[in-house]
Amino acid sequence: MAEEEVVKRRTMNLERARLFGRDKERVIVFICECGDSGCRETVLLTAPQFAAIAAADELVVHPHHPITAARHRVACSRMVTSE
């Protein structure tokens, strides 16, 4: 299910931020959180950029991999209830 994929990818991205984000200027490779299990796109962000996206209940999505607003709302609500 796409929502489960989003939660899995967010969990992996949170771990990446924890492991590699001590240096606030370091660019980290994050996994696209679009929810498509076949997606292999990545997004380059610093830990503070990722934290800002997560704090706003947004998803890290590759610019060329659009996500619908409805799917985004479902995924974000799933993330909130899963923590």
FIKOLZA-1660 file (N, C-alpha, C; in steps of 0.1 Angstrom, whole numbers, plus 5000, padded with zeros to 4 digits):
% residues 83
   i   px   py   pz ch aa at
   1 5008 4988 5000  A  M  N
   1 5000 5000 5000  A  M CA
   1 5009 5012 5000  A  M  C
   2 5005 5023 4993  A  A  N
   2 5013 5035 4991  A  A CA
   2 5016 5042 5004  A  A  C
   3 5006 5042 5013  A  E  N
   3 5008 5049 5026  A  E CA
   3 5019 5042 5034  A  E  C
   4 5019 5028 5034  A  E  N
   4 5029 5021 5041  A  E CA
   4 5043 5023 5036  A  E  C
   5 5043 5025 5022  A  E  N
   5 5056 5028 5016  A  E CA
   5 5061 5042 5020  A  E  C
   6 5052 5051 5021  A  V  N
   6 5056 5065 5026  A  V CA
   6 5061 5064 5040  A  V  C
   7 5055 5057 5049  A  V  N
   7 5059 5056 5063  A  V CA
   7 5073 5050 5063  A  V  C
   8 5075 5039 5055  A  K  N
   8 5088 5032 5055  A  K CA
   8 5099 5041 5050  A  K  C
   9 5096 5049 5040  A  R  N
   9 5106 5058 5034  A  R CA
   9 5109 5069 5044  A  R  C
  10 5099 5075 5051  A  R  N
  10 5101 5085 5060  A  R CA
  10 5110 5080 5072  A  R  C
  11 5107 5068 5076  A  T  N
  11 5115 5062 5087  A  T CA
  11 5130 5061 5083  A  T  C
  12 5132 5057 5071  A  M  N
  12 5146 5056 5066  A  M CA
  12 5152 5069 5065  A  M  C
  13 5145 5079 5060  A  N  N
  13 5150 5093 5059  A  N CA
  13 5153 5099 5073  A  N  C
  14 5145 5096 5083  A  L  N
  14 5147 5101 5096  A  L CA
  14 5160 5095 5101  A  L  C
  15 5163 5082 5098  A  E  N
  15 5175 5076 5102  A  E CA
  15 5187 5082 5095  A  E  C
  16 5186 5085 5082  A  R  N
  16 5196 5091 5075  A  R CA
  16 5200 5105 5081  A  R  C
  17 5190 5112 5085  A  A  N
  17 5192 5126 5091  A  A CA
  17 5199 5124 5104  A  A  C
  18 5195 5114 5112  A  R  N
  18 5201 5112 5125  A  R CA
  18 5216 5108 5123  A  R  C
  19 5219 5099 5114  A  L  N
  19 5232 5094 5112  A  L CA
  19 5242 5104 5106  A  L  C
  20 5237 5111 5096  A  F  N
  20 5246 5120 5088  A  F CA
  20 5244 5135 5090  A  F  C
  21 5234 5139 5099  A  G  N
  21 5230 5153 5100  A  G CA
  21 5237 5161 5110  A  G  C
  22 5247 5155 5117  A  R  N
  22 5254 5163 5127  A  R CA
  22 5260 5175 5122  A  R  C
  23 5266 5174 5110  A  D  N
  23 5272 5186 5103  A  D CA
  23 5260 5193 5096  A  D  C
  24 5256 5204 5100  A  K  N
  24 5244 5210 5095  A  K CA
  24 5245 5215 5080  A  K  C
  25 5257 5215 5076  A  E  N
  25 5260 5219 5062  A  E CA
  25 5261 5207 5052  A  E  C
  26 5262 5196 5058  A  R  N
  26 5265 5184 5050  A  R CA
  26 5252 5181 5041  A  R  C
  27 5254 5178 5029  A  V  N
  27 5243 5174 5020  A  V CA
  27 5241 5159 5021  A  V  C
  28 5229 5155 5023  A  I  N
  28 5225 5141 5026  A  I CA
  28 5216 5136 5014  A  I  C
  29 5218 5124 5010  A  V  N
  29 5209 5118 5000  A  V CA
  29 5197 5112 5007  A  V  C
  30 5185 5118 5005  A  F  N
  30 5173 5113 5010  A  F CA
  30 5165 5106 4999  A  F  C
  31 5157 5096 5004  A  I  N
  31 5149 5088 4995  A  I CA
  31 5135 5095 4992  A  I  C
  32 5131 5095 4979  A  C  N
  32 5118 5101 4976  A  C CA
  32 5107 5094 4983  A  C  C
  33 5098 5102 4989  A  E  N
  33 5087 5097 4998  A  E CA
  33 5074 5097 4990  A  E  C
  34 5075 5095 4977  A  C  N
  34 5063 5096 4969  A  C CA
  34 5053 5085 4971  A  C  C
  35 5057 5074 4977  A  G  N
  35 5048 5063 4979  A  G CA
  35 5048 5052 4969  A  G  C
  36 5055 5054 4958  A  D  N
  36 5056 5044 4947  A  D CA
  36 5068 5035 4951  A  D  C
  37 5065 5022 4953  A  S  N
  37 5075 5013 4957  A  S CA
  37 5086 5011 4947  A  S  C
  38 5083 5014 4934  A  G  N
  38 5092 5013 4923  A  G CA
  38 5101 5025 4922  A  G  C
  39 5098 5036 4929  A  C  N
  39 5106 5048 4927  A  C CA
  39 5120 5046 4933  A  C  C
  40 5130 5051 4926  A  R  N
  40 5144 5050 4930  A  R CA
  40 5150 5064 4930  A  R  C
  41 5142 5074 4930  A  E  N
  41 5147 5088 4929  A  E CA
  41 5152 5092 4943  A  E  C
  42 5161 5101 4943  A  T  N
  42 5167 5107 4956  A  T CA
  42 5166 5122 4955  A  T  C
  43 5167 5128 4967  A  V  N
  43 5167 5142 4969  A  V CA
  43 5178 5146 4978  A  V  C
  44 5186 5156 4973  A  L  N
  44 5197 5161 4981  A  L CA
  44 5193 5173 4990  A  L  C
  45 5194 5171 5003  A  L  N
  45 5191 5181 5013  A  L CA
  45 5201 5181 5024  A  L  C
  46 5201 5192 5032  A  T  N
  46 5208 5192 5044  A  T CA
  46 5199 5187 5055  A  T  C
  47 5204 5184 5067  A  A  N
  47 5195 5179 5078  A  A CA
  47 5185 5190 5082  A  A  C
  48 5189 5203 5083  A  P  N
  48 5179 5213 5086  A  P CA
  48 5168 5215 5075  A  P  C
  49 5172 5213 5063  A  Q  N
  49 5162 5214 5052  A  Q CA
  49 5152 5202 5054  A  Q  C
  50 5157 5190 5056  A  F  N
  50 5148 5179 5058  A  F CA
  50 5139 5181 5070  A  F  C
  51 5145 5186 5081  A  A  N
  51 5138 5188 5094  A  A CA
  51 5126 5198 5091  A  A  C
  52 5129 5208 5083  A  A  N
  52 5118 5218 5080  A  A CA
  52 5107 5212 5072  A  A  C
  53 5110 5203 5063  A  I  N
  53 5100 5196 5055  A  I CA
  53 5092 5187 5064  A  I  C
  54 5099 5180 5072  A  A  N
  54 5092 5170 5081  A  A CA
  54 5083 5178 5092  A  A  C
  55 5088 5189 5097  A  A  N
  55 5080 5197 5106  A  A CA
  55 5068 5203 5100  A  A  C
  56 5068 5205 5088  A  A  N
  56 5056 5211 5081  A  A CA
  56 5047 5200 5076  A  A  C
  57 5049 5188 5080  A  D  N
  57 5041 5176 5075  A  D CA
  57 5041 5175 5060  A  D  C
  58 5052 5178 5054  A  E  N
  58 5054 5177 5039  A  E CA
  58 5062 5164 5037  A  E  C
  59 5062 5160 5024  A  L  N
  59 5069 5148 5020  A  L CA
  59 5081 5153 5012  A  L  C
  60 5092 5145 5013  A  V  N
  60 5104 5147 5004  A  V CA
  60 5101 5140 4991  A  V  C
  61 5098 5148 4981  A  V  N
  61 5095 5142 4968  A  V CA
  61 5104 5148 4957  A  V  C
  62 5110 5139 4949  A  H  N
  62 5118 5144 4938  A  H CA
  62 5110 5153 4929  A  H  C
  63 5116 5164 4925  A  P  N
  63 5109 5174 4916  A  P CA
  63 5102 5168 4904  A  P  C
  64 5108 5158 4898  A  H  N
  64 5102 5152 4886  A  H CA
  64 5093 5140 4889  A  H  C
  65 5089 5139 4901  A  H  N
  65 5080 5128 4905  A  H CA
  65 5069 5134 4913  A  H  C
  66 5059 5140 4906  A  P  N
  66 5048 5147 4913  A  P CA
  66 5040 5138 4921  A  P  C
  67 5034 5143 4932  A  I  N
  67 5025 5136 4941  A  I CA
  67 5012 5144 4941  A  I  C
  68 5001 5137 4941  A  T  N
  68 4988 5144 4941  A  T CA
  68 4985 5149 4955  A  T  C
  69 4978 5160 4956  A  A  N
  69 4974 5166 4969  A  A CA
  69 4967 5155 4977  A  A  C
  70 4958 5148 4971  A  A  N
  70 4950 5138 4979  A  A CA
  70 4959 5127 4985  A  A  C
  71 4968 5122 4977  A  R  N
  71 4978 5112 4982  A  R CA
  71 4987 5118 4993  A  R  C
  72 4990 5130 4991  A  H  N
  72 4999 5137 5001  A  H CA
  72 4992 5138 5014  A  H  C
  73 4979 5142 5014  A  R  N
  73 4971 5143 5027  A  R CA
  73 4970 5130 5034  A  R  C
  74 4967 5120 5026  A  V  N
  74 4966 5106 5032  A  V CA
  74 4979 5102 5038  A  V  C
  75 4990 5104 5031  A  A  N
  75 5003 5099 5035  A  A CA
  75 5007 5107 5048  A  A  C
  76 5005 5120 5048  A  C  N
  76 5008 5128 5060  A  C CA
  76 5000 5124 5072  A  C  C
  77 4987 5122 5070  A  S  N
  77 4978 5118 5081  A  S CA
  77 4983 5104 5086  A  S  C
  78 4987 5095 5077  A  R  N
  78 4992 5082 5082  A  R CA
  78 5005 5083 5090  A  R  C
  79 5014 5092 5086  A  M  N
  79 5026 5094 5093  A  M CA
  79 5023 5099 5107  A  M  C
  80 5014 5108 5108  A  V  N
  80 5011 5114 5122  A  V CA
  80 5005 5103 5131  A  V  C
  81 4997 5095 5126  A  T  N
  81 4991 5085 5134  A  T CA
  81 5000 5073 5137  A  T  C
  82 5010 5071 5129  A  S  N
  82 5019 5060 5130  A  S CA
  82 5030 5062 5140  A  S  C
  83 5033 5074 5144  A  E  N
  83 5044 5077 5153  A  E CA
  83 5040 5075 5168  A  E  C
% end
